[in-house]
Amino acid sequence: MTAYVIRLQNCAFFARHGVHDEEQTLGQRFYVDAVLTVEGGAALETDSMEATVDYGAAFQVIETIITGQRRYLIEALALEVGKALVARFAQVRRAEVTVRKPNAPVRGVLDHVEVTVAWPQ
């Protein structure tokens, strides 16, 4: 079977993750990329929505986790998203999830901090 990749890029959410109290109080925007390796199956030949991953539903899985329970580490957040995507969609062989935090509390100038986690590893 031919595998293929579905990418959800730069999904944006407002959430309250981080170690510092200010991050919980103020919140900030987080950006998520999900790269899903999907079993080819019938979707490629039959053009069947039921045979593939509904990326609208995948976005909702990501949104529920990112906007849900506070995590101190974006590493833990990325792993939780990856596990949830693999569990939710039987066709997904592997999920590689990147979480970007543009307003990381560091002393210095940077665009963002990002972490990428793959599941299963």
C-alpha positions in Angstrom: 0.0 0.0 0.0 1.1 3.5 -0.8 1.3 5.7 2.2 0.7 9.5 2.0 1.1 12.5 4.2 -1.5 15.0 5.4 -0.1 18.2 6.8 -2.0 20.7 9.0 0.2 23.8 9.1 0.2 26.7 11.4 -3.0 26.0 13.3 -3.4 28.9 15.8 -5.0 28.7 19.2 -5.1 30.9 22.3 -4.1 28.9 25.5 -2.5 29.2 28.9 0.4 26.8 28.9 3.8 27.4 30.6 5.6 27.2 33.8 5.2 30.8 34.9 2.1 32.2 36.7 2.0 35.0 34.1 1.6 32.5 31.3 -1.4 31.1 33.1 -2.9 34.5 33.8 -2.3 36.2 30.5 -2.3 33.3 28.1 -0.9 33.6 24.6 -1.2 32.2 21.1 0.3 28.8 20.2 0.8 27.4 16.7 0.7 23.7 15.8 1.8 21.7 12.8 0.7 18.1 12.5 2.3 15.8 9.9 0.3 12.6 9.6 1.6 9.6 7.8 -1.5 7.8 6.5 -2.0 4.2 5.2 -2.9 4.4 1.5 -5.8 2.1 1.7 -8.8 2.7 -0.5 -8.9 6.5 -0.3 -6.4 7.0 -3.1 -8.3 4.8 -5.5 -11.9 5.4 -4.6 -11.9 9.1 -3.7 -13.7 8.1 -0.5 -13.9 10.4 2.5 -14.6 7.5 4.8 -11.3 5.9 3.8 -9.1 8.8 4.8 -8.5 11.2 7.7 -11.0 14.0 7.9 -8.6 16.9 8.5 -11.4 19.0 9.9 -11.9 16.4 12.6 -8.1 16.3 13.1 -8.1 20.0 13.6 -10.7 19.6 16.3 -8.7 17.0 18.1 -5.7 19.4 18.1 -7.9 22.3 19.2 -9.4 20.4 22.1 -6.0 19.5 23.5 -4.3 22.8 23.0 -7.1 24.8 24.5 -7.8 22.3 27.2 -5.8 21.4 30.3 -2.7 23.5 31.1 0.6 21.9 30.5 3.9 23.3 31.8 5.9 21.9 28.8 5.1 22.3 25.2 6.9 18.9 24.8 4.2 17.2 26.8 1.5 19.1 24.8 3.0 18.0 21.5 3.1 14.3 22.7 -0.5 14.5 23.9 -1.6 15.8 20.5 0.3 13.1 18.6 -1.1 10.3 20.7 -4.6 11.6 20.4 -4.4 11.8 16.6 -3.0 8.2 16.3 -5.7 6.9 18.6 -8.5 8.8 16.9 -7.7 7.8 13.3 -7.0 4.1 12.5 -5.3 5.1 9.2 -2.6 7.2 10.8 0.6 5.3 11.2 2.6 8.2 12.7 2.0 11.7 13.8 4.7 14.3 14.0 3.5 17.3 16.0 5.3 20.7 16.3 4.1 23.2 18.9 5.4 26.8 18.6 5.4 29.3 21.4 6.1 32.8 20.0 6.1 34.6 23.4 8.4 32.3 25.3 9.7 34.0 28.5 13.4 34.2 27.7 15.7 37.1 28.1 16.6 37.9 24.5 15.1 38.4 21.1 13.7 35.4 19.2 11.0 34.6 16.8 9.6 31.6 18.7 10.5 28.4 20.6 9.3 25.2 19.0 9.3 21.5 19.9 8.6 18.6 17.6 7.5 15.2 18.9 6.7 12.1 16.9 4.3 9.3 17.9 4.9 6.4 17.8 8.6 7.0 18.2 
